Amino acid sequence: MAKRTPKESWPNLGDSGKAFLKPWGINLSVRPTENEIPVLQTNNGPSLTGLTTIAAHLVKQANKEYLLGSTAEEKAIVQQWLEYRVTQIDGHSSKNDIHTLLKDLNSYLEDKVYLTGYNFTLADILLYYGLHRFIVQYILVAFGI
C-alpha cells in the first residue's frame, strides 16, 4: 500500500467545492501540510489563522453555533478540547505519546457519549480529525496491512 502524503490526503474540493464555499465569503486557497498553520482568506475581511479559529468561524458562518456549546460551561469545555487538540495532539507523533493520549482520552470518555457529555460539538469533530491518522496507522500495523 502506497503511503499518502498529508497534501494528498487533503480533500480536493475542486471548482464545485470552491463554489460551495463562495456564498460564505470564503476563498479556499491553502492546503496545509502537517507542520503548516492553516490560513483562511475570506472575501469579506482579513485572513484567519489557526485551525480552531477557522473552524469556529466556519461554524458561525453556517449558523451551527450549537456546535460551539449551548451553555457557558459547555462552551468552556469545547474551548478546552479545541486547545487540547492543538497543544497535545498536533505535533505529537511518537508511539508512546499517542498511546498515553489515547489511554487518557479513553478514561475521560468512560462515562460520556461526547467530549462535552451528551452533545456533539466542534471539539468532537476536530479531535476525531486530529486522531484519525494515528488510529489508521495503528490499524494498519495491527493487521499487517
Backbone as CSV, one residue per row, in Angstrom:
resi,resn,N_x,N_y,N_z,CA_x,CA_y,CA_z,C_x,C_y,C_z
1,MET,0.845,-1.175,0.000,0.000,0.000,0.000,0.888,1.235,0.000
2,ALA,0.659,2.136,-0.937,1.460,3.358,-1.031,1.056,4.321,0.078
3,LYS,2.060,4.933,0.668,1.806,5.901,1.737,1.459,7.252,1.118
4,ARG,0.384,7.868,1.600,-0.041,9.154,1.067,0.572,10.266,1.889
5,THR,0.941,11.331,1.212,1.465,12.497,1.918,0.288,13.289,2.456
6,PRO,0.506,14.160,3.469,-0.595,14.967,4.006,-1.308,15.771,2.914
7,LYS,-0.548,16.290,1.940,-1.167,17.090,0.890,-2.118,16.239,0.060
8,GLU,-1.742,14.979,-0.207,-2.601,14.102,-0.975,-3.838,13.703,-0.186
9,SER,-3.728,13.693,1.139,-4.856,13.321,1.984,-5.879,14.442,2.105
10,TRP,-5.446,15.683,1.851,-6.339,16.826,1.962,-7.406,16.727,0.878
11,PRO,-8.674,16.896,1.215,-9.713,16.735,0.200,-9.577,17.769,-0.910
12,ASN,-9.728,17.310,-2.138,-9.675,18.199,-3.287,-11.102,18.644,-3.591
13,LEU,-11.417,19.853,-3.227,-12.768,20.341,-3.421,-13.040,20.757,-4.857
14,GLY,-12.002,21.076,-5.598,-12.174,21.479,-6.988,-13.070,22.691,-7.115
15,ASP,-13.539,22.933,-8.330,-14.377,24.105,-8.597,-15.726,24.037,-7.890
16,SER,-16.309,22.837,-7.792,-17.614,22.726,-7.142,-17.511,23.026,-5.649
17,GLY,-16.421,22.574,-5.021,-16.211,22.856,-3.599,-15.991,24.331,-3.351
18,LYS,-15.221,24.967,-4.239,-14.974,26.398,-4.103,-16.280,27.174,-4.289
19,ALA,-17.117,26.707,-5.214,-18.405,27.359,-5.437,-19.300,27.187,-4.206
20,PHE,-19.200,26.030,-3.546,-19.975,25.766,-2.345,-19.604,26.734,-1.220
21,LEU,-18.329,27.062,-1.091,-17.857,27.943,-0.025,-18.033,29.432,-0.354
22,LYS,-18.214,29.770,-1.639,-18.292,31.162,-2.085,-19.380,31.976,-1.378
23,PRO,-20.624,31.442,-1.195,-21.661,32.244,-0.536,-21.296,32.682,0.875
24,TRP,-20.397,31.950,1.536,-19.969,32.305,2.877,-18.822,33.294,2.855
25,GLY,-18.415,33.717,1.662,-17.314,34.664,1.561,-15.971,34.018,1.822
26,ILE,-15.838,32.751,1.443,-14.609,32.019,1.713,-13.876,31.715,0.420
27,ASN,-12.614,32.092,0.393,-11.754,31.796,-0.740,-10.785,30.713,-0.304
28,LEU,-11.011,29.487,-0.755,-10.171,28.373,-0.350,-8.937,28.332,-1.240
29,SER,-7.798,28.657,-0.651,-6.595,28.695,-1.468,-5.405,28.026,-0.805
30,VAL,-5.583,27.455,0.372,-4.456,26.874,1.099,-4.751,25.418,1.418
31,ARG,-3.755,24.575,1.221,-3.825,23.178,1.628,-2.663,22.950,2.579
32,PRO,-2.892,23.112,3.883,-1.773,22.994,4.814,-1.259,21.570,4.911
33,THR,0.039,21.435,5.087,0.609,20.135,5.390,0.628,19.999,6.900
34,GLU,1.134,18.896,7.386,1.113,18.612,8.815,1.748,19.709,9.662
35,ASN,2.817,20.311,9.190,3.563,21.276,10.001,3.222,22.724,9.690
36,GLU,2.269,22.969,8.843,1.900,24.341,8.497,0.669,24.767,9.288
37,ILE,0.580,26.047,9.528,-0.595,26.616,10.190,-1.598,26.981,9.103
38,PRO,-2.831,26.479,9.208,-3.815,26.797,8.179,-4.195,28.274,8.196
39,VAL,-4.438,28.805,7.005,-4.857,30.199,6.838,-6.079,30.205,5.937
40,LEU,-7.086,30.948,6.321,-8.291,31.082,5.517,-8.430,32.536,5.102
41,GLN,-8.450,32.780,3.818,-8.635,34.138,3.313,-10.109,34.306,2.965
42,THR,-10.806,35.118,3.742,-12.212,35.373,3.462,-12.314,36.499,2.444
43,ASN,-13.419,36.540,1.731,-13.624,37.602,0.747,-14.057,38.901,1.408
44,ASN,-14.548,38.797,2.653,-15.126,39.962,3.317,-14.251,40.590,4.387
45,GLY,-13.044,40.096,4.578,-12.251,40.650,5.660,-10.842,40.105,5.685
46,PRO,-10.222,40.213,6.842,-8.831,39.763,6.954,-8.737,38.238,6.906
47,SER,-7.536,37.749,6.642,-7.342,36.305,6.661,-7.365,35.824,8.110
48,LEU,-7.822,34.602,8.294,-7.898,33.990,9.612,-6.838,32.908,9.705
49,THR,-6.162,32.828,10.837,-5.070,31.884,11.015,-5.360,30.938,12.164
50,GLY,-5.057,29.668,11.971,-5.181,28.668,13.029,-6.398,27.789,12.853
51,LEU,-6.202,26.507,13.111,-7.255,25.515,12.919,-8.522,25.834,13.695
52,THR,-8.414,26.083,14.989,-9.616,26.281,15.796,-10.309,27.600,15.481
53,THR,-9.531,28.624,15.170,-10.117,29.913,14.792,-10.923,29.773,13.516
54,ILE,-10.342,29.113,12.521,-11.019,28.916,11.233,-12.264,28.047,11.418
55,ALA,-12.127,26.955,12.162,-13.266,26.055,12.374,-14.420,26.774,13.075
56,ALA,-14.120,27.536,14.120,-15.170,28.272,14.831,-15.829,29.301,13.913
57,HIS,-15.030,29.960,13.081,-15.569,30.933,12.130,-16.532,30.246,11.151
58,LEU,-16.143,29.095,10.617,-16.991,28.375,9.661,-18.277,27.883,10.316
59,VAL,-18.194,27.463,11.569,-19.382,27.031,12.308,-20.360,28.202,12.446
60,LYS,-19.841,29.367,12.779,-20.698,30.552,12.919,-21.273,30.968,11.576
61,GLN,-20.460,30.911,10.529,-20.932,31.270,9.188,-22.054,30.346,8.734
62,ALA,-21.989,29.087,9.139,-23.002,28.103,8.754,-24.220,28.119,9.673
63,ASN,-24.246,29.045,10.625,-25.335,29.129,11.612,-25.526,27.821,12.373
64,LYS,-24.427,27.210,12.762,-24.442,25.965,13.539,-23.748,26.194,14.878
65,GLU,-24.047,27.325,15.504,-23.340,27.716,16.729,-23.545,26.752,17.885
66,TYR,-24.551,25.886,17.813,-24.721,24.874,18.854,-23.504,23.952,18.897
67,LEU,-22.734,23.871,17.803,-21.519,23.056,17.789,-20.414,23.646,18.665
68,LEU,-20.584,24.892,19.085,-19.609,25.538,19.966,-20.010,25.408,21.428
69,GLY,-21.153,24.754,21.682,-21.654,24.580,23.048,-22.898,25.397,23.267
70,SER,-23.798,24.885,24.117,-25.047,25.612,24.342,-25.086,26.377,25.651
71,THR,-24.344,25.925,26.648,-24.292,26.647,27.924,-22.894,27.242,28.086
72,ALA,-22.753,28.117,29.048,-21.434,28.718,29.292,-20.413,27.641,29.647
73,GLU,-20.830,26.678,30.466,-19.921,25.590,30.849,-19.546,24.730,29.644
74,GLU,-20.528,24.395,28.828,-20.261,23.572,27.653,-19.353,24.296,26.666
75,LYS,-19.567,25.607,26.499,-18.700,26.405,25.621,-17.254,26.386,26.118
76,ALA,-17.089,26.466,27.431,-15.744,26.431,28.011,-15.097,25.061,27.786
77,ILE,-15.885,23.998,27.927,-15.357,22.647,27.711,-14.975,22.453,26.247
78,VAL,-15.791,22.949,25.343,-15.455,22.873,23.914,-14.136,23.593,23.667
79,GLN,-14.018,24.790,24.204,-12.783,25.575,24.033,-11.583,24.832,24.611
80,GLN,-11.776,24.222,25.760,-10.721,23.441,26.405,-10.241,22.318,25.488
81,TRP,-11.184,21.586,24.858,-10.813,20.478,23.981,-10.204,20.958,22.671
82,LEU,-10.631,22.123,22.198,-10.007,22.682,20.989,-8.544,23.023,21.274
83,GLU,-8.289,23.580,22.454,-6.897,23.862,22.843,-6.112,22.565,23.009
84,TYR,-6.740,21.557,23.572,-6.109,20.250,23.745,-5.683,19.686,22.389
85,ARG,-6.565,19.833,21.412,-6.247,19.335,20.058,-4.955,19.967,19.546
86,VAL,-4.850,21.277,19.678,-3.691,21.997,19.145,-2.434,21.752,19.983
87,THR,-2.576,21.739,21.300,-1.384,21.630,22.151,-0.928,20.205,22.400
88,GLN,-1.853,19.257,22.440,-1.487,17.887,22.792,-1.442,16.918,21.617
89,ILE,-2.296,17.096,20.637,-2.368,16.132,19.530,-1.506,16.562,18.359
90,ASP,-1.651,17.791,17.923,-0.859,18.265,16.786,0.611,18.302,17.189
91,GLY,1.451,17.768,16.360,2.878,17.797,16.642,3.387,16.606,17.427
92,HIS,2.492,15.821,18.008,2.915,14.628,18.750,2.767,13.422,17.832
93,SER,3.853,12.761,17.597,3.757,11.602,16.718,4.487,10.380,17.243
94,SER,5.104,10.468,18.424,5.785,9.289,18.949,4.738,8.281,19.411
95,LYS,5.073,7.037,19.279,4.155,5.958,19.630,3.743,6.036,21.101
96,ASN,4.688,6.361,21.976,4.385,6.459,23.414,3.449,7.615,23.716
97,ASP,3.689,8.777,23.076,2.814,9.933,23.276,1.380,9.604,22.884
98,ILE,1.234,8.999,21.718,-0.106,8.697,21.205,-0.779,7.636,22.074
99,HIS,-0.037,6.643,22.488,-0.602,5.597,23.347,-1.128,6.211,24.651
100,THR,-0.339,7.065,25.262,-0.745,7.733,26.507,-1.960,8.622,26.264
101,LEU,-1.919,9.360,25.175,-3.017,10.253,24.831,-4.319,9.474,24.660
102,LEU,-4.276,8.384,23.904,-5.477,7.581,23.663,-5.972,6.916,24.947
103,LYS,-5.068,6.480,25.784,-5.433,5.873,27.061,-6.147,6.888,27.957
104,ASP,-5.590,8.106,28.035,-6.210,9.171,28.837,-7.580,9.554,28.281
105,LEU,-7.673,9.651,26.976,-8.939,10.012,26.334,-9.987,8.934,26.583
106,ASN,-9.592,7.687,26.500,-10.496,6.572,26.755,-11.036,6.636,28.182
107,SER,-10.165,6.927,29.128,-10.599,7.050,30.530,-11.574,8.212,30.699
108,TYR,-11.274,9.329,30.065,-12.137,10.507,30.174,-13.534,10.215,29.617
109,LEU,-13.592,9.468,28.520,-14.868,9.221,27.843,-15.663,8.056,28.442
110,GLU,-15.154,7.430,29.470,-15.820,6.272,30.068,-17.291,6.515,30.389
111,ASP,-17.614,7.665,30.948,-18.989,7.954,31.347,-19.632,9.048,30.492
112,LYS,-19.095,9.250,29.290,-19.616,10.291,28.399,-19.873,9.715,27.008
113,VAL,-20.789,10.330,26.309,-21.041,9.958,24.918,-20.133,10.792,24.012
114,TYR,-20.031,12.071,24.322,-19.188,13.001,23.572,-18.271,13.726,24.554
115,LEU,-17.350,14.501,24.053,-16.378,15.184,24.905,-17.033,16.111,25.930
116,THR,-18.140,16.736,25.559,-18.819,17.644,26.496,-19.908,16.944,27.294
117,GLY,-20.069,15.667,27.103,-21.101,14.917,27.820,-22.030,14.226,26.849
118,TYR,-23.165,14.877,26.563,-24.169,14.254,25.706,-24.455,15.031,24.431
119,ASN,-23.700,16.097,24.177,-23.920,16.897,22.977,-22.706,16.855,22.057
120,PHE,-22.962,16.600,20.795,-21.932,16.576,19.763,-21.507,18.013,19.471
121,THR,-20.185,18.268,19.460,-19.690,19.631,19.258,-18.503,19.646,18.297
122,LEU,-18.043,20.839,18.016,-16.862,21.038,17.182,-15.645,20.334,17.782
123,ALA,-15.580,20.245,19.090,-14.458,19.559,19.748,-14.397,18.100,19.315
124,ASP,-15.539,17.440,19.224,-15.577,16.040,18.788,-15.082,15.909,17.346
125,ILE,-15.496,16.833,16.510,-15.097,16.801,15.096,-13.592,16.977,14.962
126,LEU,-13.057,18.011,15.596,-11.629,18.293,15.434,-10.748,17.276,16.143
127,LEU,-11.208,16.732,17.255,-10.414,15.698,17.914,-10.403,14.429,17.064
128,TYR,-11.540,14.080,16.505,-11.588,12.913,15.609,-10.630,13.121,14.436
129,TYR,-10.720,14.263,13.816,-9.877,14.564,12.661,-8.396,14.527,13.041
130,GLY,-8.062,15.010,14.204,-6.673,15.013,14.660,-6.151,13.627,14.994
131,LEU,-7.020,12.759,15.523,-6.607,11.417,15.927,-6.723,10.382,14.809
132,HIS,-7.469,10.705,13.783,-7.754,9.740,12.715,-6.501,9.113,12.129
133,ARG,-5.494,9.911,11.833,-4.285,9.368,11.201,-3.573,8.378,12.117
134,PHE,-3.633,8.612,13.433,-2.996,7.693,14.370,-3.771,6.377,14.467
135,ILE,-5.086,6.482,14.465,-5.930,5.286,14.538,-5.726,4.442,13.281
136,VAL,-5.716,5.076,12.113,-5.499,4.355,10.852,-4.134,3.682,10.866
137,GLN,-3.136,4.409,11.294,-1.779,3.866,11.370,-1.736,2.656,12.302
138,TYR,-2.389,2.751,13.444,-2.443,1.661,14.400,-3.117,0.428,13.782
139,ILE,-4.230,0.631,13.098,-4.970,-0.469,12.483,-4.124,-1.138,11.394
140,LEU,-3.448,-0.334,10.579,-2.607,-0.889,9.518,-1.489,-1.756,10.103
141,VAL,-0.887,-1.275,11.174,0.194,-2.041,11.814,-0.388,-3.294,12.491
142,ALA,-1.486,-3.138,13.199,-2.089,-4.260,13.941,-2.509,-5.398,13.017
143,PHE,-2.987,-5.055,11.831,-3.454,-6.080,10.904,-2.444,-6.389,9.797
144,GLY,-1.263,-5.795,9.909,-0.202,-6.086,8.950,-0.516,-5.668,7.524
145,ILE,-1.245,-4.597,7.393,-1.646,-4.129,6.057,-0.586,-3.209,5.492
